[in-house]
Amino acid sequence: MLPGGKNMNQLMKQAQKMQQEMMKSQQELESKVFEVSSGGGMVNVGMTGSYEVKSIKIDPEAVDPEDVEMLEDLILAALQEAHKQVAEASNDIMGKLTGGMKIPGLF
């Protein structure tokens, strides 16, 4: 065995464990649905951890033919907030797994 071989094996085992934990966390994140609302609950959006929009619910009171722009703004605000929450959750998971180190190409 080469000098330091034992340490290399330990390092490889730690890397494999970290990779398994990352895959598990990624799967949990992707299956989670983030529910977000805007306009005091007038528009509700459900987005998965993989940024897939699963649902949009609009309160009929938000539908005003004279002010379609307001409804568009409410939908946009809800989508942006859902996206922000998914990104924050992803960053939190990675921070826990990597001890705060930024590793390019992960998540």
C-alpha positions in Angstrom: 0.0 0.0 0.0 1.3 3.5 -0.8 2.0 5.9 2.0 -1.2 7.6 3.0 -3.3 4.9 1.3 -5.4 4.4 4.4 -6.2 8.1 4.5 -7.1 8.1 0.8 -9.6 5.2 1.4 -11.2 7.2 4.2 -11.4 10.2 2.0 -13.0 8.2 -0.8 -15.6 6.7 1.7 -16.4 10.2 3.0 -16.8 11.5 -0.6 -19.2 8.5 -1.4 -21.2 9.2 1.8 -21.5 12.9 0.9 -22.6 12.0 -2.6 -25.3 9.7 -1.3 -26.5 12.3 1.1 -26.6 14.9 -1.7 -28.6 12.6 -3.9 -31.1 11.9 -1.1 -31.4 15.6 -0.3 -31.9 16.4 -4.0 -34.6 13.8 -4.3 -36.3 15.1 -1.2 -36.1 18.7 -2.4 -37.5 17.7 -5.9 -40.4 15.9 -4.4 -41.4 18.8 -2.0 -44.1 21.2 -3.2 -43.6 24.8 -2.2 -47.0 26.5 -1.8 -46.9 30.3 -2.2 -49.6 33.0 -2.4 -49.7 36.6 -3.5 -52.3 39.3 -3.2 -53.5 38.2 0.2 -54.3 34.7 -1.1 -55.8 35.8 -4.4 -53.2 33.8 -6.3 -51.7 30.5 -5.1 -48.8 28.7 -6.8 -47.4 25.2 -6.1 -43.9 24.6 -7.3 -41.7 21.6 -6.8 -38.1 21.7 -5.7 -37.1 21.1 -9.3 -38.9 24.3 -10.3 -41.8 22.6 -11.9 -45.1 24.5 -11.5 -47.6 21.9 -10.2 -50.6 24.2 -9.6 -52.0 27.7 -10.0 -55.2 28.7 -8.2 -56.8 32.0 -8.8 -59.6 33.5 -6.6 -62.5 34.5 -8.9 -62.4 37.9 -7.2 -59.0 38.5 -8.7 -60.4 38.2 -12.2 -61.3 41.7 -13.3 -61.6 42.1 -17.1 -60.9 45.8 -16.6 -57.6 45.1 -14.8 -56.0 42.0 -16.3 -52.6 43.6 -15.5 -53.2 43.3 -11.8 -53.8 39.5 -12.1 -50.7 39.1 -14.3 -48.7 40.9 -11.6 -50.1 38.7 -8.8 -49.3 35.5 -10.8 -45.8 36.8 -11.5 -45.2 37.7 -7.9 -46.3 34.3 -6.7 -44.1 32.5 -9.3 -41.1 34.6 -8.3 -41.6 34.0 -4.6 -42.0 30.2 -5.2 -38.7 30.2 -7.3 -37.0 32.2 -4.5 -38.1 29.7 -1.8 -36.9 26.7 -3.9 -33.5 28.3 -4.5 -33.1 29.1 -0.8 -34.1 25.6 0.2 -31.5 24.2 -2.3 -28.8 26.5 -0.9 -29.6 25.5 2.7 -29.3 21.9 1.8 -26.0 22.3 0.0 -24.7 24.5 2.8 -25.4 21.8 5.4 -23.8 19.1 3.2 -20.7 21.1 2.2 -20.2 23.0 5.5 -20.8 26.2 3.6 -18.2 25.6 0.9 -19.4 26.5 -2.7 -18.7 23.6 -5.0 -19.3 24.4 -8.6 -21.7 22.1 -10.5 -23.6 20.9 -7.5 -27.3 21.5 -7.3 
